[in-house]
Amino acid sequence: MTLIFMKISYLHSLFILVLFLSCSERKKDNPLDPNYPGSTSPINLSVLSFDNRIELKWNEPIITDYIGFRLYRKIEETDTSFIQIAELLATTRIFNDYNIPFGKRYNYYITLVGTDSESKPSPVVSIIPGKGYNWVVDKYGYQILKLTYDAGHTILQIFTDWFPFDMAVAKEKSIGLITYPEAGKYEIINLNTGSIINSSFAIARPYVVEYDSAIGHFWLVDSSGYLYKINADNFNASLVSGNFDYPISVSITENPGLINIVDYGKKQIFQLNRAGTIENTISSINGHLLKQPEEFRQSSANGRQWLTDNTGNLSLIYTKPSGANQFTLIDSASNTGNIEISEFNDMLWYVSFASTNSSVVQLSPDGIRQQILSGFYSPWDINVNKYDGTLIIVDTGNSRILHLNNSGIEIGKSGNFNFPVKVVVE
């Protein structure tokens, strides 16, 4: 009798112990418990920015005893602490923060809410919103990526079958054209979904491309010597000119409507009207033949022209205001790359290559170096955001994209690339 009682007491005690340990462990695993050992709530919060909103998404927590979420925000240089901006139902997985001023960093975190308690905050996510998206062509990564304004977050990733080289976007039509020179191919994609709308092998070597919004056409250079015009509505391609040798660059001067072609083979710069007629040819600078022209831009705002000519030892940078009779040499560098002009302040940005420390230089029309941004390995491409004049740099050697404000301060960056060669602002 005593032995049986002892066995029952032992089993009863063991049951109580197991029940206690089980309840205790379950309690510790509950993020709504104040003694929860985890440092954050079990929510992965992510953030993206668009032209008029910031989008926040999160996963479904793997617990059942919660009734909703609370979302908190802190705007740097405006708020001193995080402020609750929303109380959301348990079924909610997305929130849009609308009517946000551009140019400031937004920080967010989210919590789980129980009947009488709240979890610890999720990890903070942050973003700087602005107008425009950054499309990056990653050649040896076989991909095209659509990044947020600050370049720090990926909206869309498109994998390709061939090495992509160049891209132009028609924002109002939500399409983009991508060139694949090695494959003799170009594609037209949907900018919102990344799906291929049209594909063509009709052009021998589609090289560089620009979009002309005034007439709704892409201007595409075939580096074997041709210029094509591709209708952005029906995608029909028509030959405009075959009088080139080795064209390597195309740019648009919207006013008065000129297509600028740098012919590396003929050592000339051609300006054609939209009908394909040559309006102007630049073969020499102040009586001296061009050695090896590389880049040419003309401002649509004031007609100022900029060009670079490689002499073998130096790259010379020239400019000519509208109405002037000759170009003026205003700067030189050991080896220059891509150039871009800013319509906001009539400045030129250019790449200066060096063996150990390449730089990106901002140059005034009178030749004063306003900014010298250093620390780059191989800044292959640059672009000026057409909405606010900020600068995007493709540092190919470090496989990264940087977005800088007008003072050269970093807005954001991304390094999810293999060999980025081009950035285009949508």
N, C-alpha and C positions, 0 to 999 in steps of 0.2 A: 504493500500500500504506500509506504513511504517512498519506495523507489519510483513508483508510477507518478506520484505527486512531484518528485524532483524532476523527472523527465518533462512533465507538463510545464512546470515553472521555467525550466531551461528553454523549452521551445517558445513559450510565451515571451520570455526576455529577448530571445533571438529575433522574434518577429517584430517586437517593439524597436530593437536596435536597427534592423534593416529598414523599417518604415521611417525611422528618424533620419537615417543616412540618406534614404531616397528623397525624402522631402527636403532635406537640407541641400542636396545636390541640385534638385530641381529649382529651388529658390535661388541658388547661386547662378544658375543658367538663365535666369529671368532678367533681362536688361532693365526692367522697370523696378527691380529691387534696388534700394539705395546701397546695399552691400555688394551689388554686382561687380565681380572682379575685373571685368573688361573695361578698357579705358574709353571706349566709345560705344555708341549704339550700333546695332547690326544692320546698318543701312549704307549702301554705296551710293552716294550722291554724285551726279555728274552735271556739267554745265556747258551750254553752248550759247553763242550770241548771234543774233540776226539783225537785220536793218532796223527793226523797231522794238525788239524784245530780247530778253534773256530767258532761255529755256532751261529748266531744271528737271531732271528725271532721277528716279530712285527705284530700287528693287523692292520686292515684297519681303518683309521681315519673316524669318522662320520662327515665329511665335504666334500665339493666338490671343493672348490676353491684352490687347490694346484696342483703343477706340478711334485713333486718328494720329495726325502728325502736326507739329508746329514748325514753321519755317522762319528762320532768322536771317537778317541781312545787316551788313555793315559796309557803308560807302566810305572809302578812305578819303581823308581831307574834309569830310562832311560830318560823319558820325564818330562819336568817341567810344561807342560800344555797340554790340549787336542789339538789334531791335526786332521784335517779332513782327512779321509782315503778313502772316497767314496762319489760320487754323483750318486744317484740311481733314476730310473724311478718311476713314481707313482704306477705302477702295481707290483713293487718289494715287496716281503714280507720276504725274507730270504737273508742273506749274509754270506759267509764263508771267514774267515780270515786265510789264509794258511801260511805255513812255519814259524811258530811262535816258538821262543826259549822257552824251558820249564823253570819252576821254578820262573817266575815273574808274578806279578799280573797285569792283563789287565782290564782296566776300559773303558766302552763305554757309549755313549748316542747318541740319534738320534733326528733330527729336521725335521719339515715339511718345504717345500720350495714353496713359491708362485712366481708369475711373478716378483715381485719387493720386496719381504720380506721373512723373515724366522721366524719360531716359536721359542718359548723358548725351552730349552733342555728337553728331557724326563728324568725321573729318571735314575741315573747312575746304570748300572749293572757291576759286576766284577767277575773275575774267575782267578784261577791259573791253567794253563794247565800242563799236564805231561803225561807220558806213563802209560797206564793201567787203567782199570775200577775196581770199588769196588762193588762186589755183596754182599748184606746183607740179611741174613736169619732172618726174624722177626717172631719168633715162635708164640706168642700169638696174633700177629697182622695179622696172616694168610696171609702173603705176602712175596714176594721176590722182592728186589729192586736193580736196576742197577744204580750206582752213578758215577758221573764224577771222575776224578783223585783226585780232591781236596775234594771229598765227600760232597760238598755243593750243588750239583744240581742232580736231579733225571732224568735219561734218560729213564728208563723203570720201570713200576710197574706191578707185577704179583700177582694176588690174588689166594689163594690156598683153597682147600676144607678141608685140614687137617693141623695139626700142623707141619710145616717144621722144620727139625733139623740140617741137614748138607748139604753141597753142594760142588761139585768139577766141574771145567770147563775145557773143551778141546778147547782152543782158536783157534787152527788151523782148527778145524772141526766145530766151531761155535755152539757147544752144551754144555749143562751142565746137571749134574745129581743131583737131589734133593732127600733126604731121608725123610721118614715119619714113624718113628719107631712105634708110637701108632697105625697107620693104617696098618702096615705090607706092606708098599708100597714104591716104588720109581718111579720117573718120569724123563724123559729126555726131555729137552726143547731146543728150538732154542734161542741162545743168542742174536740174533738181533731183533726178534719179540716177544719173550716170549711164543710162541705157544708150546703146548705139542706135541712132536714127538712120544714118546713111554711111556707107563705106565705099571707097573707090580706089581702083588701081589704075585709073586712066591717065595719071600724070607720072612721068618717069621718075622724078626725084623731088617730091614736094618737100620744101626745105623750111622757109619761114613764112609767117602769115600774119596779117593784120585785119581787123574788122573796121569797115567804114559805115558808121551808123547813119550818115546822111543819105546814103542810097541803099542801105540794107544788103551790102555785098562784102564778102571776104576777098582780100587781095592776097594771092598765094604765089610765092616765087618758087619756080623750079630751078634748082641750082645748075642744071645743065643748059640754062640760057633762056628761060621763058617766064612770062608773067601771065597769070590767069585771074579771072574774076569769077567768083562762085556766088550764086544767088542764095541768100539765106532763107528764102521761102520755099523754093522748089529744088534747091541744091544743084541746079544746072551749072556746069563749068564751061566757060568760054575763054578762048585764047585771046589775050589782049596784045601781046608783043612777043616776038621771038628774036629780037635784035640784040640780045645780051650775050656775054661770054660766060662769066661766072658770077651771077648776082648772089650776094650774101646777106643783104639787109633790105627790109622794106619798112617804111613808116608813112603815116598819113598826116598831112597838114590839112585839117578840115576846112579851114578858111584861108585860101580860096579854092580848096579842093584839089590838092596835089598829091600824087603818089611818088614817094622818094625811093629810088633804088640805088644802092651802092654796088657797082660792078667791080668786083675784085680783079677780074681778068682784064678788063679794058682800062682799069685804073681811072674810072670816071664815075661821076654821080649824075643820075638822070632824074628829072622831075617831069612826070607825065600828068596830063589832066585826066579826068574820069573817062574820057572817050578813048584814052590810050595814046594821044598825041603828045610828043615830047615838047614841053614848054621851055625847058632850060637844061643845059648840060654844063657841069663843072668839071673841067679837065686840068685847070691850073689855078694856082694861088699867086696873085700879084706877079704874073709873068713866069712862074716856075711850075712845071708840070707836077701833078700829084705823083708821089712815089708809090704809095699803097694806101688809098683811102679805105677806112674801116667802118666808120659810123657817121651818120648824118641825121640831123633833126632840124625841123623848122617849126617855130612857135605858131600856133593858130591864133594866139592872142595878139601878138605884135609883129609877126613876120620875121623875127630874128632867126638867123641861121647859125648852126654850130656844126663843125665837122672835125674829125680826127684823121691825121695822115701819118702813117708809120714810115719813117725814113730808114729803118734798119737799126739805128742806134737809139733813136728817140721817137716817141709818138708826140706829134705836134697838135695842139688844140687851137682852132681858129674860130672866130665868130664874126658875123656881119649883121648889123641892124638893118631893118627894112629901109630901102631907099639908098643905102650906101653903095659905093662903086667897087669897093674891095674889102677882102677879109683882113682881119687883124690877128696876128699871133699873140695869144694871151697866156699860154702855159705850155709846159711840156713835161713828160714823164718817161721813165725808162721803158715802160710797156703799158699801154692803156687797153682796157677792154670796153665793155658796154658803157654807153652814155644815156642819160635821160634828162629831160628838161622839166622844170616845174613851172606851170602856168601861174602859180600863186605868187612867185617872187622873182621870176625871170632869172633863175639860177640854173646852173648845170651841175649834175652829179656825174662823176665818172670814176671808173675803176682803175687803180694803179697797181699792177702786179709787181711783186718782189719775191725773191727766193725764200725769204723767211718770214716776212711781215708785210703782207699786202694791205692796201688801204682803199678807202672810198672817200673821194674828195668833193666838197661842194665849192663851186667856182662862180664868182660874180662875172658879169659881162666885161668888167674892166680888168679881169685877171687876178682878183684878190681871192685867195683861198679862205673861204669863210669857216669851213670845218674840215678837219682831217680825221676820219674815223679809222683807227688801226686795229691790229690784232686778228686779221683775217688770214686764212691759209690760201684760199683761192676763191675770191668773190666773183663767181662766173657771171651772174646776172643781177641787175638792180631794176627796181620799178618804183615810180612815184604814185602814191595813192591819189587818184584824180579827184577825190572828194575833199581831202583836207591837206594834201601836200606832204604827208608823212612818207618815210622811205622804207622799202622792203628790200632786203639783201639776201641773195642766194650765195651762201658760203659753201661751195661745192666740196672743197678740201676737208671741211669739218662736218659735212653732211647735215647742214642746218639752215634754217630760215630765221632771219631776225627782222622784226618790225620796230623801227625807231621813230620817235617823234621829231619835231622840227629842231629840237636842241640836241639830238643825237642820243637821247635817253631811251632805254629799251621799253617798249610797250609789251612785247611778248616774243616768244621764240618757239621753235619746234625742231626736233632732231630725228624724226621718224623716217629717215630717207637713206637711200644707198648712194645715189649720185644725182642730186637735184641740179637741173640746168636752166630752169625758166620759172619765173613767177609772173602771173597775170592777175590784175585786179578786176573783179566783176563788179 
